[in-house]
Amino acid sequence: MSNFMENYEDVNSRIERFKQLYPKGSILTFVELFQPENGWVLVRCEVRKDAESIAPDSSDIAFGDRALYPKNISRFFCEDTATSAQGRALNAVIPTNGKKPTKQDMSKTIKVENPVDVWATV
């Protein structure tokens, strides 16, 4: 039986392919919301094929909730969320296998018991 994760590309591979296709490009990552007391971060990424372009060729966001991470890696939830936003934004400007989620995103797919509506408190 095949491992379904092998069908997903990791973000580093997307970044490397982007650099090869667009050597003058840029990947800009911004923290839009950071609430350390709640363990939340919202990250936006803009991708430009040419760094001199005014408007991005693609942008996307990712939301991180520290409470959903395993305890041993929860301190890296901001970095992981930034990586997720980058992978999602890169998906729109480089050829992919048709799967928008990255390997990192798919590894986080778990059933959440009693999810919290984080936007109700923002």
Jmol script that loads the backbone (N, CA, C; Angstrom):
load data "model"
ATOM      1  N   MET A   1       0.839  -1.185   0.000  1.00  0.00           N
ATOM      2  CA  MET A   1       0.000   0.000   0.000  1.00  0.00           C
ATOM      3  C   MET A   1       0.881   1.245   0.000  1.00  0.00           C
ATOM      4  N   SER A   2       0.530   2.196  -0.803  1.00  0.00           N
ATOM      5  CA  SER A   2       1.293   3.432  -0.954  1.00  0.00           C
ATOM      6  C   SER A   2       0.992   4.404   0.186  1.00  0.00           C
ATOM      7  N   ASN A   3       1.988   5.154   0.581  1.00  0.00           N
ATOM      8  CA  ASN A   3       1.815   6.199   1.584  1.00  0.00           C
ATOM      9  C   ASN A   3       1.236   7.427   0.886  1.00  0.00           C
ATOM     10  N   PHE A   4       0.039   7.883   1.306  1.00  0.00           N
ATOM     11  CA  PHE A   4      -0.604   8.997   0.608  1.00  0.00           C
ATOM     12  C   PHE A   4       0.214  10.283   0.695  1.00  0.00           C
ATOM     13  N   MET A   5       1.078  10.408   1.692  1.00  0.00           N
ATOM     14  CA  MET A   5       1.875  11.633   1.843  1.00  0.00           C
ATOM     15  C   MET A   5       2.902  11.797   0.727  1.00  0.00           C
ATOM     16  N   GLU A   6       3.287  10.728   0.069  1.00  0.00           N
ATOM     17  CA  GLU A   6       4.273  10.846  -1.001  1.00  0.00           C
ATOM     18  C   GLU A   6       3.715  11.606  -2.205  1.00  0.00           C
ATOM     19  N   ASN A   7       2.399  11.804  -2.254  1.00  0.00           N
ATOM     20  CA  ASN A   7       1.784  12.559  -3.342  1.00  0.00           C
ATOM     21  C   ASN A   7       1.826  14.066  -3.112  1.00  0.00           C
ATOM     22  N   TYR A   8       2.323  14.488  -1.954  1.00  0.00           N
ATOM     23  CA  TYR A   8       2.371  15.907  -1.625  1.00  0.00           C
ATOM     24  C   TYR A   8       3.812  16.386  -1.596  1.00  0.00           C
ATOM     25  N   GLU A   9       3.994  17.608  -2.057  1.00  0.00           N
ATOM     26  CA  GLU A   9       5.326  18.211  -2.129  1.00  0.00           C
ATOM     27  C   GLU A   9       5.587  19.037  -0.879  1.00  0.00           C
ATOM     28  N   ASP A  10       6.818  19.033  -0.391  1.00  0.00           N
ATOM     29  CA  ASP A  10       7.108  19.874   0.766  1.00  0.00           C
ATOM     30  C   ASP A  10       7.405  21.311   0.306  1.00  0.00           C
ATOM     31  N   VAL A  11       7.325  22.240   1.242  1.00  0.00           N
ATOM     32  CA  VAL A  11       7.476  23.660   0.920  1.00  0.00           C
ATOM     33  C   VAL A  11       8.880  23.964   0.411  1.00  0.00           C
ATOM     34  N   ASN A  12       9.890  23.351   0.986  1.00  0.00           N
ATOM     35  CA  ASN A  12      11.254  23.614   0.535  1.00  0.00           C
ATOM     36  C   ASN A  12      11.417  23.282  -0.950  1.00  0.00           C
ATOM     37  N   SER A  13      10.804  22.203  -1.393  1.00  0.00           N
ATOM     38  CA  SER A  13      10.864  21.838  -2.816  1.00  0.00           C
ATOM     39  C   SER A  13      10.185  22.901  -3.674  1.00  0.00           C
ATOM     40  N   ARG A  14       9.053  23.431  -3.196  1.00  0.00           N
ATOM     41  CA  ARG A  14       8.365  24.495  -3.942  1.00  0.00           C
ATOM     42  C   ARG A  14       9.231  25.748  -4.014  1.00  0.00           C
ATOM     43  N   ILE A  15       9.889  26.078  -2.912  1.00  0.00           N
ATOM     44  CA  ILE A  15      10.756  27.260  -2.898  1.00  0.00           C
ATOM     45  C   ILE A  15      11.908  27.080  -3.880  1.00  0.00           C
ATOM     46  N   GLU A  16      12.532  25.918  -3.868  1.00  0.00           N
ATOM     47  CA  GLU A  16      13.651  25.658  -4.780  1.00  0.00           C
ATOM     48  C   GLU A  16      13.205  25.730  -6.236  1.00  0.00           C
ATOM     49  N   ARG A  17      12.039  25.171  -6.563  1.00  0.00           N
ATOM     50  CA  ARG A  17      11.542  25.242  -7.938  1.00  0.00           C
ATOM     51  C   ARG A  17      11.223  26.678  -8.323  1.00  0.00           C
ATOM     52  N   PHE A  18      10.657  27.441  -7.378  1.00  0.00           N
ATOM     53  CA  PHE A  18      10.364  28.846  -7.644  1.00  0.00           C
ATOM     54  C   PHE A  18      11.651  29.613  -7.978  1.00  0.00           C
ATOM     55  N   LYS A  19      12.694  29.389  -7.193  1.00  0.00           N
ATOM     56  CA  LYS A  19      13.973  30.073  -7.430  1.00  0.00           C
ATOM     57  C   LYS A  19      14.552  29.718  -8.800  1.00  0.00           C
ATOM     58  N   GLN A  20      14.384  28.478  -9.222  1.00  0.00           N
ATOM     59  CA  GLN A  20      14.879  28.069 -10.543  1.00  0.00           C
ATOM     60  C   GLN A  20      14.069  28.725 -11.658  1.00  0.00           C
ATOM     61  N   LEU A  21      12.753  28.766 -11.496  1.00  0.00           N
ATOM     62  CA  LEU A  21      11.893  29.341 -12.529  1.00  0.00           C
ATOM     63  C   LEU A  21      11.961  30.863 -12.571  1.00  0.00           C
ATOM     64  N   TYR A  22      12.097  31.492 -11.410  1.00  0.00           N
ATOM     65  CA  TYR A  22      12.057  32.955 -11.305  1.00  0.00           C
ATOM     66  C   TYR A  22      13.214  33.453 -10.445  1.00  0.00           C
ATOM     67  N   PRO A  23      14.426  33.459 -10.989  1.00  0.00           N
ATOM     68  CA  PRO A  23      15.592  33.852 -10.188  1.00  0.00           C
ATOM     69  C   PRO A  23      15.535  35.295  -9.684  1.00  0.00           C
ATOM     70  N   LYS A  24      14.717  36.137 -10.301  1.00  0.00           N
ATOM     71  CA  LYS A  24      14.562  37.525  -9.841  1.00  0.00           C
ATOM     72  C   LYS A  24      13.327  37.695  -8.969  1.00  0.00           C
ATOM     73  N   GLY A  25      12.732  36.598  -8.582  1.00  0.00           N
ATOM     74  CA  GLY A  25      11.497  36.650  -7.807  1.00  0.00           C
ATOM     75  C   GLY A  25      11.725  36.916  -6.335  1.00  0.00           C
ATOM     76  N   SER A  26      10.615  37.065  -5.609  1.00  0.00           N
ATOM     77  CA  SER A  26      10.687  37.282  -4.164  1.00  0.00           C
ATOM     78  C   SER A  26       9.523  36.586  -3.468  1.00  0.00           C
ATOM     79  N   ILE A  27       9.793  36.191  -2.247  1.00  0.00           N
ATOM     80  CA  ILE A  27       8.787  35.595  -1.371  1.00  0.00           C
ATOM     81  C   ILE A  27       8.787  36.432  -0.097  1.00  0.00           C
ATOM     82  N   LEU A  28       7.718  37.170   0.127  1.00  0.00           N
ATOM     83  CA  LEU A  28       7.624  38.060   1.292  1.00  0.00           C
ATOM     84  C   LEU A  28       6.571  37.520   2.247  1.00  0.00           C
ATOM     85  N   THR A  29       6.930  37.446   3.513  1.00  0.00           N
ATOM     86  CA  THR A  29       6.045  36.874   4.522  1.00  0.00           C
ATOM     87  C   THR A  29       5.791  37.911   5.609  1.00  0.00           C
ATOM     88  N   PHE A  30       4.519  38.066   5.978  1.00  0.00           N
ATOM     89  CA  PHE A  30       4.108  39.090   6.947  1.00  0.00           C
ATOM     90  C   PHE A  30       3.255  38.473   8.051  1.00  0.00           C
ATOM     91  N   VAL A  31       3.499  38.875   9.278  1.00  0.00           N
ATOM     92  CA  VAL A  31       2.633  38.472  10.384  1.00  0.00           C
ATOM     93  C   VAL A  31       1.508  39.492  10.458  1.00  0.00           C
ATOM     94  N   GLU A  32       0.291  39.051  10.208  1.00  0.00           N
ATOM     95  CA  GLU A  32      -0.881  39.933  10.207  1.00  0.00           C
ATOM     96  C   GLU A  32      -1.534  40.024  11.580  1.00  0.00           C
ATOM     97  N   LEU A  33      -1.465  38.941  12.332  1.00  0.00           N
ATOM     98  CA  LEU A  33      -2.063  38.901  13.663  1.00  0.00           C
ATOM     99  C   LEU A  33      -1.189  38.008  14.528  1.00  0.00           C
ATOM    100  N   PHE A  34      -0.852  38.489  15.711  1.00  0.00           N
ATOM    101  CA  PHE A  34      -0.085  37.674  16.642  1.00  0.00           C
ATOM    102  C   PHE A  34      -0.658  37.885  18.027  1.00  0.00           C
ATOM    103  N   GLN A  35      -1.194  36.822  18.601  1.00  0.00           N
ATOM    104  CA  GLN A  35      -1.736  36.862  19.954  1.00  0.00           C
ATOM    105  C   GLN A  35      -1.080  35.742  20.762  1.00  0.00           C
ATOM    106  N   PRO A  36       0.125  36.023  21.292  1.00  0.00           N
ATOM    107  CA  PRO A  36       0.843  34.963  22.019  1.00  0.00           C
ATOM    108  C   PRO A  36       0.090  34.458  23.241  1.00  0.00           C
ATOM    109  N   GLU A  37      -0.705  35.321  23.864  1.00  0.00           N
ATOM    110  CA  GLU A  37      -1.450  34.879  25.044  1.00  0.00           C
ATOM    111  C   GLU A  37      -2.486  33.812  24.689  1.00  0.00           C
ATOM    112  N   ASN A  38      -2.988  33.841  23.455  1.00  0.00           N
ATOM    113  CA  ASN A  38      -3.936  32.834  22.982  1.00  0.00           C
ATOM    114  C   ASN A  38      -3.258  31.739  22.160  1.00  0.00           C
ATOM    115  N   GLY A  39      -2.018  31.992  21.760  1.00  0.00           N
ATOM    116  CA  GLY A  39      -1.311  31.027  20.928  1.00  0.00           C
ATOM    117  C   GLY A  39      -1.739  31.064  19.476  1.00  0.00           C
ATOM    118  N   TRP A  40      -2.076  32.258  18.974  1.00  0.00           N
ATOM    119  CA  TRP A  40      -2.569  32.382  17.608  1.00  0.00           C
ATOM    120  C   TRP A  40      -1.652  33.261  16.777  1.00  0.00           C
ATOM    121  N   VAL A  41      -1.527  32.907  15.514  1.00  0.00           N
ATOM    122  CA  VAL A  41      -0.803  33.732  14.562  1.00  0.00           C
ATOM    123  C   VAL A  41      -1.477  33.594  13.200  1.00  0.00           C
ATOM    124  N   LEU A  42      -1.573  34.700  12.483  1.00  0.00           N
ATOM    125  CA  LEU A  42      -2.079  34.722  11.114  1.00  0.00           C
ATOM    126  C   LEU A  42      -0.964  35.291  10.251  1.00  0.00           C
ATOM    127  N   VAL A  43      -0.553  34.541   9.239  1.00  0.00           N
ATOM    128  CA  VAL A  43       0.573  34.922   8.393  1.00  0.00           C
ATOM    129  C   VAL A  43       0.100  35.038   6.950  1.00  0.00           C
ATOM    130  N   ARG A  44       0.549  36.081   6.272  1.00  0.00           N
ATOM    131  CA  ARG A  44       0.265  36.293   4.846  1.00  0.00           C
ATOM    132  C   ARG A  44       1.573  36.221   4.090  1.00  0.00           C
ATOM    133  N   CYS A  45       1.539  35.611   2.923  1.00  0.00           N
ATOM    134  CA  CYS A  45       2.723  35.538   2.073  1.00  0.00           C
ATOM    135  C   CYS A  45       2.381  36.085   0.694  1.00  0.00           C
ATOM    136  N   GLU A  46       3.275  36.895   0.154  1.00  0.00           N
ATOM    137  CA  GLU A  46       3.153  37.415  -1.205  1.00  0.00           C
ATOM    138  C   GLU A  46       4.320  36.888  -2.029  1.00  0.00           C
ATOM    139  N   VAL A  47       4.003  36.435  -3.230  1.00  0.00           N
ATOM    140  CA  VAL A  47       5.017  35.915  -4.132  1.00  0.00           C
ATOM    141  C   VAL A  47       5.025  36.769  -5.391  1.00  0.00           C
ATOM    142  N   ARG A  48       6.214  37.203  -5.774  1.00  0.00           N
ATOM    143  CA  ARG A  48       6.399  37.967  -7.011  1.00  0.00           C
ATOM    144  C   ARG A  48       7.399  37.238  -7.903  1.00  0.00           C
ATOM    145  N   LYS A  49       7.038  37.066  -9.170  1.00  0.00           N
ATOM    146  CA  LYS A  49       7.956  36.444 -10.123  1.00  0.00           C
ATOM    147  C   LYS A  49       9.148  37.360 -10.385  1.00  0.00           C
ATOM    148  N   ASP A  50       8.912  38.658 -10.269  1.00  0.00           N
ATOM    149  CA  ASP A  50       9.963  39.668 -10.387  1.00  0.00           C
ATOM    150  C   ASP A  50       9.862  40.546  -9.148  1.00  0.00           C
ATOM    151  N   ALA A  51      10.910  40.604  -8.366  1.00  0.00           N
ATOM    152  CA  ALA A  51      10.888  41.351  -7.100  1.00  0.00           C
ATOM    153  C   ALA A  51      10.563  42.820  -7.290  1.00  0.00           C
ATOM    154  N   GLU A  52      10.768  43.349  -8.505  1.00  0.00           N
ATOM    155  CA  GLU A  52      10.489  44.755  -8.778  1.00  0.00           C
ATOM    156  C   GLU A  52       9.012  45.022  -9.054  1.00  0.00           C
ATOM    157  N   SER A  53       8.209  43.980  -9.216  1.00  0.00           N
ATOM    158  CA  SER A  53       6.781  44.154  -9.483  1.00  0.00           C
ATOM    159  C   SER A  53       6.106  44.829  -8.294  1.00  0.00           C
ATOM    160  N   ILE A  54       5.156  45.694  -8.605  1.00  0.00           N
ATOM    161  CA  ILE A  54       4.421  46.381  -7.547  1.00  0.00           C
ATOM    162  C   ILE A  54       3.418  45.435  -6.888  1.00  0.00           C
ATOM    163  N   ALA A  55       2.657  44.736  -7.704  1.00  0.00           N
ATOM    164  CA  ALA A  55       1.633  43.834  -7.182  1.00  0.00           C
ATOM    165  C   ALA A  55       2.173  42.401  -7.147  1.00  0.00           C
ATOM    166  N   PRO A  56       1.752  41.643  -6.154  1.00  0.00           N
ATOM    167  CA  PRO A  56       2.191  40.242  -6.109  1.00  0.00           C
ATOM    168  C   PRO A  56       1.498  39.419  -7.196  1.00  0.00           C
ATOM    169  N   ASP A  57       2.178  38.380  -7.645  1.00  0.00           N
ATOM    170  CA  ASP A  57       1.575  37.434  -8.579  1.00  0.00           C
ATOM    171  C   ASP A  57       0.667  36.454  -7.844  1.00  0.00           C
ATOM    172  N   SER A  58       0.900  36.306  -6.565  1.00  0.00           N
ATOM    173  CA  SER A  58       0.096  35.411  -5.741  1.00  0.00           C
ATOM    174  C   SER A  58       0.224  35.825  -4.282  1.00  0.00           C
ATOM    175  N   SER A  59      -0.817  35.550  -3.530  1.00  0.00           N
ATOM    176  CA  SER A  59      -0.738  35.716  -2.078  1.00  0.00           C
ATOM    177  C   SER A  59      -1.674  34.697  -1.437  1.00  0.00           C
ATOM    178  N   ASP A  60      -1.386  34.348  -0.217  1.00  0.00           N
ATOM    179  CA  ASP A  60      -2.234  33.424   0.527  1.00  0.00           C
ATOM    180  C   ASP A  60      -1.938  33.608   2.010  1.00  0.00           C
ATOM    181  N   ILE A  61      -2.800  33.029   2.842  1.00  0.00           N
ATOM    182  CA  ILE A  61      -2.646  33.160   4.293  1.00  0.00           C
ATOM    183  C   ILE A  61      -2.639  31.784   4.946  1.00  0.00           C
ATOM    184  N   ALA A  62      -2.172  31.758   6.183  1.00  0.00           N
ATOM    185  CA  ALA A  62      -2.249  30.558   7.011  1.00  0.00           C
ATOM    186  C   ALA A  62      -2.481  31.007   8.453  1.00  0.00           C
ATOM    187  N   PHE A  63      -3.287  30.241   9.162  1.00  0.00           N
ATOM    188  CA  PHE A  63      -3.584  30.522  10.566  1.00  0.00           C
ATOM    189  C   PHE A  63      -2.967  29.430  11.423  1.00  0.00           C
ATOM    190  N   GLY A  64      -2.262  29.829  12.466  1.00  0.00           N
ATOM    191  CA  GLY A  64      -1.648  28.873  13.379  1.00  0.00           C
ATOM    192  C   GLY A  64      -2.249  28.972  14.765  1.00  0.00           C
ATOM    193  N   ASP A  65      -2.539  27.826  15.344  1.00  0.00           N
ATOM    194  CA  ASP A  65      -3.060  27.742  16.704  1.00  0.00           C
ATOM    195  C   ASP A  65      -2.140  26.790  17.479  1.00  0.00           C
ATOM    196  N   ARG A  66      -1.359  27.352  18.381  1.00  0.00           N
ATOM    197  CA  ARG A  66      -0.375  26.574  19.137  1.00  0.00           C
ATOM    198  C   ARG A  66      -1.005  25.366  19.836  1.00  0.00           C
ATOM    199  N   ALA A  67      -2.242  25.490  20.268  1.00  0.00           N
ATOM    200  CA  ALA A  67      -2.904  24.404  20.997  1.00  0.00           C
ATOM    201  C   ALA A  67      -3.099  23.148  20.145  1.00  0.00           C
ATOM    202  N   LEU A  68      -3.056  23.277  18.837  1.00  0.00           N
ATOM    203  CA  LEU A  68      -3.262  22.135  17.953  1.00  0.00           C
ATOM    204  C   LEU A  68      -1.973  21.396  17.613  1.00  0.00           C
ATOM    205  N   TYR A  69      -0.838  21.906  18.097  1.00  0.00           N
ATOM    206  CA  TYR A  69       0.458  21.289  17.821  1.00  0.00           C
ATOM    207  C   TYR A  69       0.842  20.321  18.930  1.00  0.00           C
ATOM    208  N   PRO A  70       1.550  19.253  18.587  1.00  0.00           N
ATOM    209  CA  PRO A  70       2.084  18.389  19.642  1.00  0.00           C
ATOM    210  C   PRO A  70       3.002  19.199  20.558  1.00  0.00           C
ATOM    211  N   LYS A  71       2.987  18.891  21.828  1.00  0.00           N
ATOM    212  CA  LYS A  71       3.730  19.681  22.817  1.00  0.00           C
ATOM    213  C   LYS A  71       5.207  19.867  22.471  1.00  0.00           C
ATOM    214  N   ASN A  72       5.847  18.836  21.938  1.00  0.00           N
ATOM    215  CA  ASN A  72       7.282  18.930  21.672  1.00  0.00           C
ATOM    216  C   ASN A  72       7.638  19.876  20.525  1.00  0.00           C
ATOM    217  N   ILE A  73       6.678  20.255  19.692  1.00  0.00           N
ATOM    218  CA  ILE A  73       6.991  21.198  18.599  1.00  0.00           C
ATOM    219  C   ILE A  73       6.118  22.451  18.635  1.00  0.00           C
ATOM    220  N   SER A  74       5.298  22.596  19.662  1.00  0.00           N
ATOM    221  CA  SER A  74       4.375  23.738  19.709  1.00  0.00           C
ATOM    222  C   SER A  74       5.093  25.081  19.767  1.00  0.00           C
ATOM    223  N   ARG A  75       6.341  25.089  20.240  1.00  0.00           N
ATOM    224  CA  ARG A  75       7.064  26.375  20.293  1.00  0.00           C
ATOM    225  C   ARG A  75       7.435  26.876  18.904  1.00  0.00           C
ATOM    226  N   PHE A  76       7.299  26.030  17.883  1.00  0.00           N
ATOM    227  CA  PHE A  76       7.617  26.422  16.506  1.00  0.00           C
ATOM    228  C   PHE A  76       6.367  26.721  15.679  1.00  0.00           C
ATOM    229  N   PHE A  77       5.232  26.968  16.333  1.00  0.00           N
ATOM    230  CA  PHE A  77       3.995  27.144  15.585  1.00  0.00           C
ATOM    231  C   PHE A  77       4.023  28.372  14.678  1.00  0.00           C
ATOM    232  N   CYS A  78       4.727  29.430  15.055  1.00  0.00           N
ATOM    233  CA  CYS A  78       4.818  30.618  14.191  1.00  0.00           C
ATOM    234  C   CYS A  78       5.601  30.303  12.921  1.00  0.00           C
ATOM    235  N   GLU A  79       6.736  29.642  13.083  1.00  0.00           N
ATOM    236  CA  GLU A  79       7.560  29.290  11.926  1.00  0.00           C
ATOM    237  C   GLU A  79       6.810  28.345  10.991  1.00  0.00           C
ATOM    238  N   ASP A  80       6.113  27.385  11.576  1.00  0.00           N
ATOM    239  CA  ASP A  80       5.361  26.431  10.782  1.00  0.00           C
ATOM    240  C   ASP A  80       4.231  27.115  10.016  1.00  0.00           C
ATOM    241  N   THR A  81       3.583  28.073  10.652  1.00  0.00           N
ATOM    242  CA  THR A  81       2.492  28.798  10.005  1.00  0.00           C
ATOM    243  C   THR A  81       3.032  29.649   8.846  1.00  0.00           C
ATOM    244  N   ALA A  82       4.186  30.264   9.033  1.00  0.00           N
ATOM    245  CA  ALA A  82       4.804  31.039   7.948  1.00  0.00           C
ATOM    246  C   ALA A  82       5.142  30.129   6.771  1.00  0.00           C
ATOM    247  N   THR A  83       5.690  28.959   7.063  1.00  0.00           N
ATOM    248  CA  THR A  83       6.016  27.998   6.014  1.00  0.00           C
ATOM    249  C   THR A  83       4.763  27.580   5.257  1.00  0.00           C
ATOM    250  N   SER A  84       3.683  27.387   5.975  1.00  0.00           N
ATOM    251  CA  SER A  84       2.417  27.000   5.349  1.00  0.00           C
ATOM    252  C   SER A  84       1.923  28.096   4.399  1.00  0.00           C
ATOM    253  N   ALA A  85       1.973  29.343   4.839  1.00  0.00           N
ATOM    254  CA  ALA A  85       1.535  30.456   3.979  1.00  0.00           C
ATOM    255  C   ALA A  85       2.398  30.529   2.720  1.00  0.00           C
ATOM    256  N   GLN A  86       3.692  30.314   2.873  1.00  0.00           N
ATOM    257  CA  GLN A  86       4.595  30.345   1.717  1.00  0.00           C
ATOM    258  C   GLN A  86       4.240  29.242   0.717  1.00  0.00           C
ATOM    259  N   GLY A  87       4.057  28.043   1.206  1.00  0.00           N
ATOM    260  CA  GLY A  87       3.715  26.929   0.323  1.00  0.00           C
ATOM    261  C   GLY A  87       2.421  27.161  -0.415  1.00  0.00           C
ATOM    262  N   ARG A  88       1.436  27.716   0.265  1.00  0.00           N
ATOM    263  CA  ARG A  88       0.143  27.977  -0.357  1.00  0.00           C
ATOM    264  C   ARG A  88       0.253  29.067  -1.420  1.00  0.00           C
ATOM    265  N   ALA A  89       1.005  30.128  -1.138  1.00  0.00           N
ATOM    266  CA  ALA A  89       1.157  31.207  -2.116  1.00  0.00           C
ATOM    267  C   ALA A  89       1.960  30.750  -3.331  1.00  0.00           C
ATOM    268  N   LEU A  90       2.963  29.928  -3.106  1.00  0.00           N
ATOM    269  CA  LEU A  90       3.779  29.422  -4.215  1.00  0.00           C
ATOM    270  C   LEU A  90       2.978  28.530  -5.152  1.00  0.00           C
ATOM    271  N   ASN A  91       1.973  27.871  -4.623  1.00  0.00           N
ATOM    272  CA  ASN A  91       1.161  26.963  -5.420  1.00  0.00           C
ATOM    273  C   ASN A  91       0.563  27.643  -6.657  1.00  0.00           C
ATOM    274  N   ALA A  92       0.251  28.916  -6.554  1.00  0.00           N
ATOM    275  CA  ALA A  92      -0.412  29.618  -7.658  1.00  0.00           C
ATOM    276  C   ALA A  92       0.550  30.064  -8.763  1.00  0.00           C
ATOM    277  N   VAL A  93       1.846  30.060  -8.494  1.00  0.00           N
ATOM    278  CA  VAL A  93       2.786  30.572  -9.510  1.00  0.00           C
ATOM    279  C   VAL A  93       3.733  29.523 -10.075  1.00  0.00           C
ATOM    280  N   ILE A  94       3.760  28.353  -9.487  1.00  0.00           N
ATOM    281  CA  ILE A  94       4.615  27.298 -10.039  1.00  0.00           C
ATOM    282  C   ILE A  94       3.751  26.089 -10.374  1.00  0.00           C
ATOM    283  N   PRO A  95       4.142  25.334 -11.376  1.00  0.00           N
ATOM    284  CA  PRO A  95       3.369  24.144 -11.722  1.00  0.00           C
ATOM    285  C   PRO A  95       3.383  23.142 -10.565  1.00  0.00           C
ATOM    286  N   THR A  96       2.229  22.565 -10.281  1.00  0.00           N
ATOM    287  CA  THR A  96       2.139  21.557  -9.222  1.00  0.00           C
ATOM    288  C   THR A  96       1.440  20.328  -9.776  1.00  0.00           C
ATOM    289  N   ASN A  97       1.336  19.326  -8.940  1.00  0.00           N
ATOM    290  CA  ASN A  97       0.647  18.103  -9.343  1.00  0.00           C
ATOM    291  C   ASN A  97      -0.856  18.208  -9.124  1.00  0.00           C
ATOM    292  N   GLY A  98      -1.349  19.432  -8.974  1.00  0.00           N
ATOM    293  CA  GLY A  98      -2.779  19.644  -8.770  1.00  0.00           C
ATOM    294  C   GLY A  98      -3.203  19.631  -7.320  1.00  0.00           C
ATOM    295  N   LYS A  99      -2.281  19.444  -6.409  1.00  0.00           N
ATOM    296  CA  LYS A  99      -2.597  19.400  -4.985  1.00  0.00           C
ATOM    297  C   LYS A  99      -2.104  20.680  -4.326  1.00  0.00           C
ATOM    298  N   LYS A 100      -3.034  21.501  -3.858  1.00  0.00           N
ATOM    299  CA  LYS A 100      -2.657  22.756  -3.211  1.00  0.00           C
ATOM    300  C   LYS A 100      -1.998  22.547  -1.853  1.00  0.00           C
ATOM    301  N   PRO A 101      -2.511  21.655  -1.014  1.00  0.00           N
ATOM    302  CA  PRO A 101      -1.853  21.487   0.289  1.00  0.00           C
ATOM    303  C   PRO A 101      -0.428  20.977   0.132  1.00  0.00           C
ATOM    304  N   THR A 102       0.416  21.415   1.034  1.00  0.00           N
ATOM    305  CA  THR A 102       1.794  20.927   1.047  1.00  0.00           C
ATOM    306  C   THR A 102       1.866  19.695   1.939  1.00  0.00           C
ATOM    307  N   LYS A 103       2.979  19.024   1.878  1.00  0.00           N
ATOM    308  CA  LYS A 103       3.198  17.860   2.739  1.00  0.00           C
ATOM    309  C   LYS A 103       3.081  18.269   4.207  1.00  0.00           C
ATOM    310  N   GLN A 104       3.600  19.480   4.538  1.00  0.00           N
ATOM    311  CA  GLN A 104       3.511  19.957   5.921  1.00  0.00           C
ATOM    312  C   GLN A 104       2.054  20.156   6.338  1.00  0.00           C
ATOM    313  N   ASP A 105       1.241  20.747   5.444  1.00  0.00           N
ATOM    314  CA  ASP A 105      -0.166  20.967   5.768  1.00  0.00           C
ATOM    315  C   ASP A 105      -0.904  19.646   5.966  1.00  0.00           C
ATOM    316  N   MET A 106      -0.652  18.698   5.095  1.00  0.00           N
ATOM    317  CA  MET A 106      -1.352  17.420   5.179  1.00  0.00           C
ATOM    318  C   MET A 106      -0.964  16.642   6.432  1.00  0.00           C
ATOM    319  N   SER A 107       0.251  16.835   6.920  1.00  0.00           N
ATOM    320  CA  SER A 107       0.661  16.122   8.134  1.00  0.00           C
ATOM    321  C   SER A 107      -0.078  16.622   9.366  1.00  0.00           C
ATOM    322  N   LYS A 108      -0.715  17.788   9.255  1.00  0.00           N
ATOM    323  CA  LYS A 108      -1.435  18.368  10.388  1.00  0.00           C
ATOM    324  C   LYS A 108      -2.920  18.035  10.379  1.00  0.00           C
ATOM    325  N   THR A 109      -3.367  17.254   9.412  1.00  0.00           N
ATOM    326  CA  THR A 109      -4.796  16.948   9.336  1.00  0.00           C
ATOM    327  C   THR A 109      -5.166  15.956  10.428  1.00  0.00           C
ATOM    328  N   ILE A 110      -5.849  16.496  11.414  1.00  0.00           N
ATOM    329  CA  ILE A 110      -6.299  15.681  12.543  1.00  0.00           C
ATOM    330  C   ILE A 110      -7.724  16.083  12.873  1.00  0.00           C
ATOM    331  N   LYS A 111      -8.433  15.208  13.539  1.00  0.00           N
ATOM    332  CA  LYS A 111      -9.777  15.542  13.992  1.00  0.00           C
ATOM    333  C   LYS A 111      -9.648  16.362  15.267  1.00  0.00           C
ATOM    334  N   VAL A 112     -10.237  17.542  15.260  1.00  0.00           N
ATOM    335  CA  VAL A 112     -10.173  18.428  16.416  1.00  0.00           C
ATOM    336  C   VAL A 112     -11.468  18.297  17.198  1.00  0.00           C
ATOM    337  N   GLU A 113     -11.351  17.929  18.458  1.00  0.00           N
ATOM    338  CA  GLU A 113     -12.512  17.833  19.335  1.00  0.00           C
ATOM    339  C   GLU A 113     -12.841  19.219  19.885  1.00  0.00           C
ATOM    340  N   ASN A 114     -14.097  19.603  19.835  1.00  0.00           N
ATOM    341  CA  ASN A 114     -14.551  20.881  20.388  1.00  0.00           C
ATOM    342  C   ASN A 114     -13.720  22.061  19.886  1.00  0.00           C
ATOM    343  N   PRO A 115     -13.725  22.319  18.588  1.00  0.00           N
ATOM    344  CA  PRO A 115     -12.925  23.427  18.075  1.00  0.00           C
ATOM    345  C   PRO A 115     -13.387  24.766  18.654  1.00  0.00           C
ATOM    346  N   VAL A 116     -12.444  25.673  18.807  1.00  0.00           N
ATOM    347  CA  VAL A 116     -12.705  27.005  19.343  1.00  0.00           C
ATOM    348  C   VAL A 116     -12.881  27.969  18.186  1.00  0.00           C
ATOM    349  N   ASP A 117     -13.881  28.849  18.263  1.00  0.00           N
ATOM    350  CA  ASP A 117     -14.060  29.878  17.247  1.00  0.00           C
ATOM    351  C   ASP A 117     -13.122  31.026  17.593  1.00  0.00           C
ATOM    352  N   VAL A 118     -11.898  30.984  17.017  1.00  0.00           N
ATOM    353  CA  VAL A 118     -10.892  31.980  17.372  1.00  0.00           C
ATOM    354  C   VAL A 118     -11.272  33.376  16.913  1.00  0.00           C
ATOM    355  N   TRP A 119     -12.056  33.480  15.874  1.00  0.00           N
ATOM    356  CA  TRP A 119     -12.418  34.804  15.348  1.00  0.00           C
ATOM    357  C   TRP A 119     -13.430  35.511  16.221  1.00  0.00           C
ATOM    358  N   ALA A 120     -14.133  34.785  17.061  1.00  0.00           N
ATOM    359  CA  ALA A 120     -15.112  35.407  17.954  1.00  0.00           C
ATOM    360  C   ALA A 120     -14.437  36.260  19.006  1.00  0.00           C
ATOM    361  N   THR A 121     -13.146  36.033  19.261  1.00  0.00           N
ATOM    362  CA  THR A 121     -12.455  36.776  20.311  1.00  0.00           C
ATOM    363  C   THR A 121     -11.486  37.816  19.751  1.00  0.00           C
ATOM    364  N   VAL A 122     -11.364  37.900  18.441  1.00  0.00           N
ATOM    365  CA  VAL A 122     -10.430  38.847  17.825  1.00  0.00           C
ATOM    366  C   VAL A 122     -11.068  40.209  17.715  1.00  0.00           C
TER     367      VAL A 122
END
end "model"
wireframe off; spacefill off
backbone 0.3
color backbone group
